[in-house]
Amino acid sequence: MTALAEMPRRAYRRQREDGLPRLLAGITGGQPADLRHHEQTYGPLDMPAAAWNGDRAAAHRAAARLIETIDRSGLTGRGGAGFPAGRKLRSVAGGGRPAVVVANGAEGEPASKKDELLLSRLPHLVLDGITLAAFAAGANEAYLAMHDGKARLMANLEGAIHARDVAGIDPVPIRLVGIDNRYVASEQTAIVQCINGGPGLPTYAPPRTHERGVDGRPTAVSNAETLAHLAMIGRYGDAWFRETGLPQEPGTMLVTVSGAIRQPGVYEVEIGTAIGEVLMRAGGPAERP
């Protein structure tokens, strides 16, 4: 596990052999990774030809295989609820109306900086995850929701989305949408309400978003880190994802370490790592009683 400021520039394949970092391998310097650096680090995102050629039957089969891969990986949501990612996508796929995919980049917890780090430094990893989720769910609309107050981050994300449009990467265009800059607006039903033109307030009542969400259609809402992991599974597979973490909960996760600690920041750790070990790898206490 390596602090962000200390991460060396090494080939990502070597980093995969070494273990960690995984998600954070592409961070260098202090600027967002552009599309070229992103693809050099992680490899290009290979989309099935059926995503482009209009062969619906082939696309449906390829999407089902992708969901099966996500299921086998054991990926769970990294936004707090821990819901199985494959099950969420399956719940909106194959409905009577095309699904919608929404990425929740509006990190609501004041002390957490992990999703902001991904979006500000590795935007294409999250955008890749949105594209794969849209393909798996059979969606024809995709959104990335962000707090309105982060103007610079929003501008950088617009630039990343434009670069992908020029390169022709995303079969389903990704739309960036601003939501109110407050905690409650980042709840998934509040985000759906905002996209639908209503107030950014939670509804809490059925139907749930996977039943009736954006424009009344089945909608899968996932947080930024979950989608970044999905982008990695799409490249390297479920067996690779399960090489770290716990058998019952595989993979890595991002944690924000702050307070009286020598090296505060965002760290990538294997699931199952003891909190004491995380704190010591962040330099240990900065103040001792």
N, C-alpha and C positions, 0 to 999 in steps of 0.2 A: 504494500500500500504506500503510495507516494503522495506527498503534498503537491498541490497544483503548481506552485511556484518552482518546485524542484524537479519536475518531471522532465527527463531527458528526451531528446528527439531520437527515437529509434523506430525501426520498421515495425508496423503493427503485427506482422506475423511473428516476429520474435517476441513481442510483448504477449501474444496469445500463448506462446510456448512457456514463457516465464510465469504466467498466471495473471497478475494484475499489473497495470490497469487494463480494463476492457473498454468501457464506455469512454473514459477520459483520455484514451491513448492519443487522440488527435489534438490535444491542447498544447499549443506552443506560443510563446510570446504573449502579448496582451490583446490581440485582435481576434475577431471572429474567424474561424476557419472558412476559407472560401471553398467553392465547389471543387476546384482542382485539388487543393490540399486534402479535402475530405475524401475524395475518391482515391487519392494516392495512399491515404492512411488506411481506410477501411475496405477499399475496393468498390467498384461501381455497383449500383443497385440493379440487379437483373430482374426485370419484370417479365412474366410469361408473355409470349407473343399474342396470346388470346386477349390480353388486356388492351391491345391496340387494334386487332384486325376484325373485331366485331363478331367473332365466333362465340356466341353466348354459351353454347354447350361446353366448349373447351374451357372457357373462362370459369364456368361454374365448377367444373372438375378441378381446375387448378386452384381455385379459391378454397374448395373443400380440403384439398391436400395441404394448403397453407395453414388452415385452421387446425387440422390434425397435427401438424408439426408444432404449432403453438401449444396445443393441448399437451403433447408429449414432453415439451420443454418444462412444463410446470410453472411457467411465468405467471405471476400474480401481480395485481395492480400495485404500483408504488406510490399511490396517492393517499394511502391510509387505510382503505377498506380491505385491501388484499384479495379482491375478487379475481378468480381465474380469468386471464385475458382471453383465452380461446373460447371459453363459455360465453363471455360477453359478446364477442364478435358473432358467434353462432346464433345468439339470441336475436340478432337483428338481420341476419342473412336469410335470403329466400322468402321474404315476406311478400305481401301483395303489392307493396309500393317500394321503390328503390330506397335503400337505407341512407343515412347521413352519418358521417364520422366527425366528431368534434374533439380536438386536442385542448385540454385544459392547461394552459401555460400561466394561469393567474394564481400563482402560489399564495395561498391565503394565510398560512402560518407565519407570523412576523419573524420568527427566528430562523426559518428555513430558507436556504439560498440555492438548493440543489437544482431545481428546475430553471431558475434564472441563469445559473451557470451554464446549463446545457443550451439554453436558447441564445445566450449572449456569445458563447464561445464555440459551440458545436451545433449551430442551427440546422444543418443539413441532416444530422443524425435523427433529430426529431421529425423533420419534414419527410425523411425516408419512411419513418414509422407510420406517419399519417397516410402516406401513399399505399403502403402495404396493408394497413388496416382497411382503407377504403376498398382495395381490391378484394380482400378476404370477405368483407361484408357485402359486396355487391353495391357499394354506395356510388351515387353520382354527384354528391356534394361533400366537400370537406372543409372544415374550419379550424383555425387556430385562434383561440380566445386569449387575450392579454389584457392586463389592467391598462387603462387609458393613460395613467400618470407616467408611464415609462416611454417617453417620446423617442429617445435615442434607440432603445431596444426595438421599438416598433419599426423605426426607420430601417434599422439593420435587417430585421426580418423581412420587410418589404423587398429589400434588395436581394436577399437570399431567394425569396420566392420568384422574383423576376429572373434571376440567373437560371433557375430551374425551368421557367417558362421558355426562355431562349434556347436552352439545351434540349427541351422536349422530354423531360424526365417523367412528369406526372400525368398519367392518363386522366385523372380527375383533378382539375385545378384546385389549389388550396387558397382559401380566402382568409385574410387576417381581419379579425374583428376585435374592437376595443370594448371593454366592459367597465363598469364603475370601479373606481379605485378604492374598494373597501372589501373587508373580509367576506361578508355574506354573499357578495356578488360572484364569488368564485365557486360557490356550490353548484353542482351540475344542473339542477333544475333552474337555478337562477340564470346560468349561462344560456340555457335553451330559451328561456323567456326573453332574454335580451336579444338573442339572434332573431327571435320571432317578432321583435319590435315592441315588446312589453318592458315592464320594469325589471331590473336585475335583482329580483327577490325570489327566494325559494318557494316552491309550491307545496312540497311535502305530501301532497295527496296523490292517489292514483289518478290516471294511469302513469306508470313510470316511463322514464325517457326511452327505454328500449321498446316500449309499446307505442307511445305517441310523444315524439320529441319535436325536432325542428320541422315546421310546416306540417305537423301532425303525423310525421313519418317515424319509423323505427330509427332510433339514434343511439349510437355508441359513444359515450364520453369517456376518454381516458386521459390520464395526466401525462406530462411531457416525458418523465423518466420511463414510464411503462412503454411508451412508443419508441423511445431510443433503444430499449432492450429488444423490442420487436424487430427493429431494423437490423440488429445484430443477429438475431435468430434467423431472419430471412436470408442472411448471407452465409452463416456458418452452421446452422442447423440446431436441432434440439439436443443431440448428444453433446455437442460442444458446450452449450449453455449449462448443461447439468454437470460439467466437470468441476464446478465450484459450488460452494454453498452446502446445504443440507439435503439429504435424500428426499425429505418430505417438503422442502422449500429450497429449491436450487437457485443458483445464480449469485449475482452481486447486487448491492444496493448502494445508493449515495446517501451519505449522512453529513449533516452540517454540525461542525464542532465550533462552539463559540464560548465566550465568557473568559474566566481566568485560566487560560490555557496558552501555552507558549506558541503554538502554530495553529491558530484558528483557521478554518476554511472548510471546504467541501472535500470529503474523502470517499473513495470507492472501496468497499470492504465486502468480503464474502459474507453471505447471510450465515448467521451463527457465531460471528465474531463477538467476543465478550466486550461490553462497553468499556471495561477497564483497559483492555488492549487498545481499543480505538483511541482513548484519551492519551495513553502513553505514546502511541505512534504519532499523535498530534503534539508531541513534545512534553506532555505531562503538565501538571499545574504550574501556572506562572506565579502563584502566591501560595506559600505554605503556612499553615497555622502555627 
